[in-house]
Every structure is written in structure tokens, then in C-alpha cells.
Amino acid sequence: MFGELMPIGPGAPVELYKKILLVGRRPDCDITLKSTTVSGHHCRLYVNQGYWFVKDLDSSNGTRVNGHPVREHRLDPGDVVWFANLRYEVAYSPKDLGATGPPPADEILDTPEDIFSSSLYQRSGGTGVWQRSGGSGIGSRGEDSGAKKQVDDSGVSKKKKGKSGLSGLFRRKSSS
């Protein structure tokens, strides 16, 4: 055995019986949690350099460590991990799992593939799609990048300055 998850509240302890475990509601998971708030494949638990880590698998209700939402995070002995609304205290000995020296990084940083998979706007919680609204772009050929194009009755294109330098650069894409 490589450690245990001790339930906070009713329930039996969960044995961490191998070094990579899939946690979720589905029967094909290594640790099956019978709660409708837990996703089918909720998260993965794994050992790295003698320490347990948790990686959320885009679950609906999230994974938390000591009350903080995480995507991927080291679990130290005594930490409380939440799978949706189910809470467990993590119990194990890093030394017994081969830990030597200082523990690895507390939180795993995003890989470049993760960083570029969505916009900064979406990663900050924004929704919708934004697109460039014409114009010459920022700083190209010394033109005023905040200018909006306007066509008069004769068909001649004129530039109309927006309220701020970037006001006309982006517009929200219509959802039709």
C-alpha cells in the first residue's frame, strides 16, 4: 500500500494501492466514488519523486487541495483533497515512497501545449469568441491603429477616430 485517503465525514478509508490511480464515478476507475457530483473520470492521482500528486481531468465540479481549486498539485501528508464535494485527508510517508531531498514543485506549471490551447481571455473565465475588426493593426506603417473605417454616401472610405486608441481594434463576434 502506498498511502490512504481518510474520509472527512462518513465513509471508509480509501487505499492508495498503486502509484497511478484514476478517480471518478465510472466503474472503470481505480477508485470509484458513488456521488453524482463526482465526474465519470474526475482526476488522476500519481506518485512523483516520492510524493502524491492530483491532476484534475476537466471535471465538472473541480478538484481542490486544502480548499483551493487546482488543475495539478502536490499532495503532502495531512493535506485535504476534495473530489467535488467529497473530502479526504491524505495519509502517506514520502520516505516510504522513495522521496529524497526537497519535495518537487508544489504546483505543476502549464505546458506550452496547455498555454496555447485557449486564449488568455478564456483562461481568465471569459466566454465567447473575439475577432479582429479590420483596420491596419497596432503600429503598422505609422497609421492610427485605433481608427475606425467609415464609408460616406459617395463610397469613399474615411477614418473615424475612436474614443480610445484601441476602441475599434476588436469587436465581439456575433453568435448566429
C-alpha positions in Angstrom: 0.0 0.0 0.0 1.3 3.5 -0.9 -1.0 5.5 1.4 -4.6 6.2 2.2 -7.3 8.7 1.8 -9.1 9.2 5.1 -12.7 10.4 4.7 -13.7 13.6 6.4 -17.2 12.6 7.4 -18.8 9.3 6.9 -17.2 6.6 4.8 -14.4 4.1 4.7 -10.7 4.9 4.1 -9.5 4.5 0.5 -6.3 2.6 0.0 -3.8 4.0 -2.5 -2.8 0.6 -3.8 -0.8 1.5 -6.9 1.2 4.6 -8.0 -1.2 5.8 -10.7 -4.9 5.8 -9.9 -7.9 7.1 -11.9 -10.6 8.6 -9.6 -14.2 9.0 -10.7 -17.8 7.8 -10.7 -17.5 5.3 -13.5 -16.9 1.6 -12.7 -13.7 1.5 -14.8 -12.0 3.9 -12.4 -9.4 2.6 -9.9 -11.2 4.5 -7.1 -14.9 4.7 -7.7 -16.8 7.4 -5.8 -20.5 7.0 -5.7 -21.6 10.6 -5.8 -23.4 12.4 -8.6 -21.2 15.5 -8.0 -18.1 13.5 -9.0 -17.3 13.3 -12.7 -17.0 10.0 -14.6 -13.3 10.4 -14.8 -12.7 13.1 -12.2 -8.9 13.2 -11.6 -5.8 11.2 -11.6 -3.6 10.5 -8.5 0.1 9.7 -9.2 3.4 9.4 -7.4 6.3 11.7 -8.5 9.6 11.6 -6.7 8.0 10.0 -3.6 5.1 12.5 -3.3 1.4 12.0 -4.4 0.0 14.5 -6.9 -3.5 15.1 -8.1 -4.4 16.1 -11.7 -7.9 17.3 -12.4 -9.3 15.8 -15.7 -11.6 18.7 -16.6 -14.1 17.6 -14.0 -17.5 19.4 -13.8 -17.2 20.3 -10.1 -13.5 20.5 -9.7 -10.7 19.2 -7.5 -9.4 21.2 -4.5 -6.5 20.9 -2.2 -6.9 22.5 1.2 -9.9 24.4 -0.2 -8.2 25.8 -3.2 -9.1 24.8 -6.8 -6.3 23.0 -8.6 -5.5 21.6 -12.0 -2.4 19.7 -10.9 -0.9 19.9 -7.4 1.3 18.0 -5.0 -0.5 16.4 -2.1 1.6 16.5 1.2 0.7 14.2 4.1 -2.2 15.8 6.0 -3.5 17.8 3.0 -7.2 17.7 2.4 -8.2 16.8 -1.2 -11.8 17.4 -2.4 -13.3 15.5 -5.3 -16.3 17.7 -6.0 -17.9 17.8 -2.5 -16.2 14.7 -1.1 -13.3 15.4 1.2 -10.4 13.2 2.2 -7.2 13.7 4.3 -4.1 12.4 2.5 -2.0 9.9 4.6 1.3 8.5 3.4 5.1 8.7 4.1 7.2 10.3 1.3 10.2 8.5 2.6 8.5 5.1 2.1 7.7 6.1 -1.5 11.4 6.9 -2.2 11.5 10.7 -1.6 15.0 12.1 -1.1 15.8 15.8 -0.8 13.3 18.6 -1.1 9.9 17.8 -2.5 9.2 18.6 -6.1 7.3 21.8 -7.1 4.0 22.3 -5.3 2.0 23.1 -8.4 2.8 21.8 -11.9 3.1 24.7 -14.4 1.2 24.6 -17.6 2.9 23.0 -20.5 3.2 25.1 -23.7 0.5 23.0 -25.3 -1.9 23.9 -22.5 -1.0 27.5 -22.6 -1.8 27.9 -26.3 -4.9 25.7 -26.3 -7.1 28.6 -25.3 -7.0 32.4 -25.3 -5.9 34.4 -22.2 -9.5 35.8 -22.2 -11.0 32.2 -22.0 -8.4 31.1 -19.4 -9.4 34.0 -17.1 -13.0 32.8 -17.2 -14.3 34.8 -20.2 -16.7 33.3 -22.7 -17.4 34.0 -26.3 -15.2 34.4 -29.4 -13.4 37.6 -30.2 -12.2 38.5 -33.7 -10.1 41.3 -35.2 -12.3 44.1 -36.7 -10.3 45.1 -39.7 -8.1 48.1 -39.5 -4.4 48.2 -40.0 -3.3 46.7 -36.8 -1.2 48.0 -33.9 1.7 50.1 -35.0 1.7 49.2 -38.7 3.1 51.8 -41.1 2.6 54.6 -38.5 -1.1 54.6 -39.1 -3.5 55.2 -36.2 -4.4 51.7 -35.2 -7.4 52.9 -33.2 -9.1 54.4 -36.3 -12.5 53.1 -37.5 -13.3 53.0 -41.2 -16.5 54.7 -42.2 -17.8 54.9 -45.8 -19.8 58.1 -46.8 -22.6 58.2 -49.4 -20.1 58.5 -52.3 -18.4 55.2 -51.3 -15.2 56.9 -50.2 -13.6 55.4 -47.1 -12.9 57.8 -44.3 -11.2 57.2 -41.0 -13.0 58.0 -37.8 -11.0 58.2 -34.6 -12.5 56.1 -31.7 -12.6 57.3 -28.1 -9.5 55.3 -27.2 -6.6 54.2 -29.3 -7.8 50.6 -29.3 -11.5 51.0 -29.2 -12.1 49.9 -32.8 -9.5 47.2 -32.9 -11.6 44.3 -31.6 -15.3 43.5 -31.7 -17.3 40.7 -30.2 -18.2 38.1 -32.8 -21.9 37.7 -33.3 -23.3 34.3 -32.3 -25.6 33.5 -35.2 
